[in-house]
Amino acid sequence: MKRAYEYVVVGVGGLGSAAAYRLAREAGSEVLALEQFPLGHDYGASQDHSRIIRLSYHDAAYTALTPHTYTAWAEVEAESGIHLVHKTGGLDIAPAGCDAADRYGAAMTAADIPFEELTADEAMARFPQWRLDGDERVLYQADSGLVDARQANAAHVALARLHGATVLDETPVHSIRAVGAGVEVVTAAGVFQAAKLIVCADAWTNQVLSGVGVSWPLTVTQEQVTYWATPHLRRFAPDRFPIFIWHGKDFYGFPVYGEVATKAGIDVGGDAVTTETRTFDKNPRADAELCAFLDHHLPGYTGPELSTKTCLYTMPPDRTFTIDALPGYPQIVVAQGAAHAFKFAALIGKILADLAVRGRTGCPIEAFAATRPALTDPEYEVALHI
């Protein structure tokens, strides 16, 4: 087996699979991607059928990138022939006292992203599935929708292999060590040498980076989504029911897709865990909160429960991406998605390839630096809701 590569990617979830694909387009067989679990596993954050994709965001640092995410996904769709992005339109709903409509509207305006602001009555007239209280502010953006996470990861892996990359699953990384201008990667399958290391390990980021003495203040929580076998399939079909985010408590949901069922969850609604202590059990507190919300605001959305699936959120104190070369180690590039990056995965893969191959990117990523106070100041105030 080949033991020395120009580029080694650690983690083959959403971000890592995209990085492997984009690097393979540049360097072919000089790319190795390592995944500790079987590909498509349910232990992290990149599984399941659907993730929200949207142009709307809370900060201009993200709306500067959101239009480019669609272009990046379209490139993957064109080369793979697989339809990954499904537009449904999207609603950002801000109840009374929540400033999300102002923040999201300002960020979209800064990027010239078109959207509509609706009153509660206007929103219910257009989308009669909703029962609003009357004082909500509603933003509608027509290009929002969902990206099929499971298919997207598989497409990225397949295309990476098409371009010559080696992808090894069930190959955990035991340690890394900077050796001169390169990196030594010790794995269950032996030792590999890399000129550049790209770390996309999410909840396992600190375990991987411990070999170079780096530990970031990352909070890991166990979250969940639930599928319901609603009898009202046409009412909640993708051409009639947009994806939604209810700000403040941060409920979110999807039309019928992937399963013959609706799907919803709460952003940061779970409890803190570690990769060792997490379970796959339903959180009854979060489940009760979510069902009460849906029963009040979306009559008929639920039904017999089909399944509840858990995942891990991994978040720095400011809930902001990290996409940067590791300070002091220019041969190590890290991406950490703060539990909201899947929609950007195809683009982040391109950015990581730019950083690894050329040492720079044309995308504005200054806000995502590894030297920002949230990662370096122990007194930084934790704020996980966006």
N, C-alpha and C positions, 0 to 999 in steps of 0.2 A: 504493500500500500504506500502511496505517495505520502511523505511526511512533512514536506515544506511547501507552503503556499504563500502567495502574495497577500491574500485576504482570507481571514477566518472569521466567520460570523458565529456568535454564541447566542442561541435562542432562535427557534424557527417558528415563532408565532406570527402575528400580524406584521410587526415591524421587521423582524428578522428574515422572514420569507421574502418580503419585498426587497430588503437590502441584498439578499442573496441573488435574486433575479436581476436587479439593476447592476450589481457588480459582475455577474456572469456575462451580461451583455458587453461589458467593457473588457473583462479579463478571462472569460471562458473557464478553462480547466484550472486556473490559478485561484479558484474560489472553493473554499470548504465551508459548509454550514453544519453546525452541531446542535442537536436537540436532545435534551436529557430524557424526555419521555417519547412514547410513540407519536408520530405525526398525527395531528388532529385530536390530541388528548383534551381532557376536560379539567386539567389541574390548574390552569392559569386564567387568562383573560381574553383569549382570542377564539373561543369556541362558539358553537351555536349557529343558527341560520342567519341572524340579522343584527346589524348595528345601524344606528341612525347616521345618516350623512346629511349635511346641511351647510348652506352658505351663512346662515345666521350664527353669530357667536357673541360672547360677552365683551370682547376686547379687540381692538384694531390689530393687535399682533397676530390674531388668528384670522380675521377677515381679510388680511393681506394675503393669506395662503389658501383660504377655502375655495376660491374659484379654480386654483391650480390643482386641487385634489381631484376635481372632476376630469380634468385633462389627463392626469396621471392614470386614473382608473380606466379612462377610455382607451389609453394605449395598451393596457393589459387586456381589456376586452377585445381589442382589434387583433392582437397577436394570438390570444387563446381561443377566440371564437365563443367565449362564455359570457353571457349577460350577467353582470355582477351588480350594477347600480340600477335600482328601480325607483323612479321618481313618483312620489305620492303627494307632493306638497307638504308643508310643515307648519304647525302652529306653535308659537311661543306664547303662553298664557300667563299673565302676571295678575294675581289677585290684588285687591286693595292693599296699599301699603308696601308693595314690592316694587323696587325700582328697575326690575329686569327689562321692561319694555323700553325704558330710556337708554339703558346701557347697550342692549342688543340693537336697538334702532340706530344709536349713534355709531356703533362699530360698523354696521352695514352701510350707513350713509358715508362713512369715511372711505369705504372701498367701492362706492358707487354700485352697491348691490341693491336691486329693486325689491321692494316689499310693500305690503299694505298694512295699515293699522286699522283694525276693526273694533267697533264697540261690541259689547257682549251680545246685544240683540242682533247686530249684523253677522257676527260669527255663528250664532245659532240658526239664523235664517239660511246661511250658506251651508252649514254643517249641522243638520238637525239632530244628529246623534248626541250632541252636547246639551247638557242642562247646566247653564251657568247661573251664578247668583245675581248678575247684573252690573257689578262694579269692576269687573275684570277688564284689563286692556289686552288685546289680542293682536299679535303680529303674524301675518301670513306670508310665507316665502314659497314660491311655486316650485323651486328646484330641489327642495328637501325631499328626503326619501330614505331608503335603506340600501345598504350594501350587504351582500350575502357573504358573511365572514368565513364560513366553512369552505365555500367554493373559492373565495378569494385566496385563502391560504394555500389551498391545493393547486390553484392555477399558478401562483407565484412559484411554488416548489417545482411544478412540472416545467415551467418556462426556464427556471434556473438550471435544471438538469438538461433541458434542450440546448442551452447555450454552453454546456460543458461543466457546470458546477457539480461537485460531489456533496450530497446531502446525507448525513448520517443521523438517524434517530436512535433512541435508547443509548445515547452516548453522553453521559453527564460529564461536565467539566469539573475536575477536582480542584484545580488551582491554575492560576496564571502567574507568569513571572516575566518582568521586563528584562530582556537580554540585549544589551547594546541598543540598537535602533529598532529592534524587533521585539517579539513576544513569544515566549514558550507557553504552550497550552497543554496541560496534563489532563488526560481524559481516561475513561474506562477502556478506551481502545488504543491507548498508548499516548505518546508525546508528539505534538505537532508544533512546527515552527511557523510563525506568521510574520510577514513584514508589517502588516496592519491588522489589528484586531477590532472587530465591530461588535459591541456588546448590546444585545437586545433581550436581556434576561428578565426584565420587569420585576416581579416579586423576588427574584433571586439575584437582583443586581448587586447588592452588597456582598453576597456570598462570592460572586465572581470577582468583584473588585477588591476583595480583602487581600488578595495576593500582592497588590501594589499599595496596600495600606489605606485604601479609600473606603469610607462608610458615610453614606448620605442619610439624612433624617427622613426616612420614608415610612409612612403609615400604611399598613396593609389591613384591609377589611374584607370580610366575607359578605358578598352581595348575592342577590338572587333575582331571577325573573320567573314569572309564572305564565303558563299557557292555559287558556280556558277554551273548552269546546263550545263556544257560543252557538246557539241555534240561528243567530242572525248573521249569517255569513255575508249576504249581499249588502247589508247595512254597513258592515265594517270591511268591505273589500277595498283593495288598494286604490281603485279608481274613484272611490267615494269617501274614504276616510284617511285624512293625512296623519302622518306621524305627529306626535305632540310631546311637548315638555311643559309641565305645570310648575312654574318657578316658585321659589319660596321653600316649599317642601321637596320640590324636584321629583315629582312623579313623571314618568314618561311611558309611552306606549306606541304600539305598531298596529297596522291593519293586519288582516289575516294573511300570513305568509309563512312558508316553510313547513308548518303544520296546518291542519285544517282547524285553526284556532287563532284567537287573539293573543297578544303577549304584552306584558307591562311589568314595570319594576319601579324602584325608588333609587335615585342616585344618592350614594353614600347613606343608604338606609340601614346598613348592617353594623356588625360589631367588629372591633379590632381583633386580629388574629395574627398568627405567623404561618409560614408555609408548612410548619410541622404540626400546628394545632388546629388548622382549619378542618372543617368537616364538610360533608355534602348534605347536611340536614337542613330542612326548612327552618327559617327563623319565624316563629309564630307572631312575634311583635310586628315585624315588618309586613308580614302577610296580612294581619288584621288592619293595619293602617292603609295599605294599598287597597284592599277590598272595600273598606269603608269609603274611600275616595271614589273609586270606580262606581260603586252602587249609587252614590249621590250624583255624580256628574255625568256618567255614561251608562244610563240604564240599558241593559241587554248586552253589555260588552263582555261580562263574565258568563259563566255557565259551569258545567261540571269541570273540575280541574283536571287537565290533561297531564301536566307535569310542572314541577318547580325545579329549576336548575341553578346551581350556585357557581360563582366565579370569584376571583380575587381582584380587588382594586388595590393598586399600589400608587401612593401619592406623596409628593413632596409637600412641605408646609404651605406653599402658595398655589398648589394644584396646577402648576405650569409645566409644560414639556421641558425636558432637558435633551438637547441635541447639540453635541459639542465634542471636541477632542478633550480628553481628560487632562486637566491642568498638570503640567510636569511630565506628561506622557503623550506626546503628539502622535505616537503610533497606535494609541487606543482611542477609538471613537465610540461614544455611548449615546444611545437613545432610550429615554424613559418617558412613557406616554401619559403619566399622571391620570390614568384610568379614563381618558377620553380621546385617545389617539387613533382608534381603529379607522375612523372615517378618513384620516390623513395617511393611512399606511402606505398606499401606493406612492404618494408624494414623499413621505419621509424616507422610503427606500431610495428614491432618487437623490435626496439630499445627503443621505449617508454615503452613497456611492461617490458623490461629488467630494465630500470631505475626505474620504479615504483615498481616492485616486488623485485628486487635484489639490486637496488641502483647503478648499473654499467652495462656496455655493453661491449661486445668484439669487437664492431665495432669502428673504429677510428673516433671520433666525436669531437676531441679537438678544431678544427677550428670553431665549431659551438657553442661555449660557450656563455652563457648569460653575462659573465663578459668582453667580448672583447671590445676594444675601440669604435667600431662602435656603440655600444649601450650605452656606458658610457661617452664618450667624446663629449661634445656639439660642439666642433670645428672640429669634424671628417668630412672630405670632402665627399660629396655625389657622388657616382659613381654607377649608376644603370644598365649600359650596360655591359653584360658579353660575 
